[in-house]
Amino acid sequence: MAGEEMVRVAVDQELCIGAGVCELLEPEVFELDNDIVISSVTGDELLPRARADVVVDRCPSRAIAIVEEEL
């Protein structure tokens, strides 16, 4: 992954419907809390931009975003 742009991702828990697509795609980054049925970022919040774009695009409630900031 050398040379790939890394971006920070975040979950808007107000928008999250708990579909679990993010956890399915990136289990090292996202975790679905089965008690409250809300996803959250766990561990490392960073993903290569291409992978982050896929997770953002596939979230059915549009609850995942790339945090645009300089790393």
Secondary structure, 3 states (H helix, E strand, C coil): CCCCCEEEEEECCCCCCCCCHHHHHCCCCEEEECCCCEEEECCCCEEEHHHHHHHHHHCCCCCEEEECCCC
